[in-house]
Amino acid sequence: MENGTARRHVLIVEDEGVLRSQYERFFRPRYALSFAATGAEALALLADADADDTDLLVLDMQLPDTDGVALLREIREAHPELPVIITTAYLSIEPQLRLLDVAYQDYIVKPFRLEELGARIDAAL
């Protein structure tokens, strides 16, 4: 991934600590990472002056402080070009249908292998 250029920056929005730790161990060698456990933290990080350095967002749909679809709509208003990969434990089609009018690059249902998410991140970048 690092062929003489800066590593790509990925913001991961995930409230489950164990999963965040797994992401950290698996993806830190490949990408520059930032983490948010809530929608409010994600918005604050994206509003930061360095937010333009974020190359991709991995967004869990089930957060403790907000509806994931509403959060994605808010992010899209400020960052319409930011690639987004949705992660969720939803098994039904209804949440996917609610997301159809909000732009995102990919959608992956938990549980998934980190290698698969990595391949999806690489494809979106």
Secondary structure as the mmCIF struct_conf table of DSSP 4:
data_model
#
loop_
_struct_conf.conf_type_id
_struct_conf.id
_struct_conf.beg_label_comp_id
_struct_conf.beg_label_asym_id
_struct_conf.beg_label_seq_id
_struct_conf.end_label_comp_id
_struct_conf.end_label_asym_id
_struct_conf.end_label_seq_id
BEND BEND1 ASN A 3 THR A 5
HELX_LH_PP_P HELX_LH_PP_P1 ALA A 6 ARG A 8
STRN STRN1 HIS A 9 VAL A 13
HELX_RH_AL_P HELX_RH_AL_P1 GLY A 17 PHE A 27
TURN_TY1_P TURN_TY1_P1 ARG A 28 ARG A 30
BEND BEND2 TYR A 31 TYR A 31
STRN STRN2 ALA A 32 ALA A 36
BEND BEND3 ALA A 37 THR A 38
HELX_RH_AL_P HELX_RH_AL_P2 GLY A 39 ALA A 47
BEND BEND4 ASP A 48 ASP A 48
HELX_RH_3T_P HELX_RH_3T_P1 ALA A 49 ASP A 53
STRN STRN3 THR A 54 ASP A 60
BEND BEND5 MET A 61 MET A 61
STRN STRN4 GLN A 62 GLN A 62
BEND BEND6 PRO A 64 THR A 66
STRN STRN5 ASP A 67 ASP A 67
HELX_RH_AL_P HELX_RH_AL_P3 GLY A 68 ALA A 78
TURN_TY1_P TURN_TY1_P2 PRO A 80 GLU A 81
STRN STRN6 VAL A 84 THR A 88
BEND BEND7 SER A 92 ILE A 93
HELX_RH_AL_P HELX_RH_AL_P4 GLU A 94 LEU A 99
TURN_TY1_P TURN_TY1_P3 LEU A 100 ASP A 101
BEND BEND8 VAL A 102 VAL A 102
BEND BEND9 GLN A 105 GLN A 105
STRN STRN7 ASP A 106 VAL A 109
BEND BEND10 LYS A 110 PRO A 111
HELX_RH_AL_P HELX_RH_AL_P5 LEU A 114 ALA A 124
#
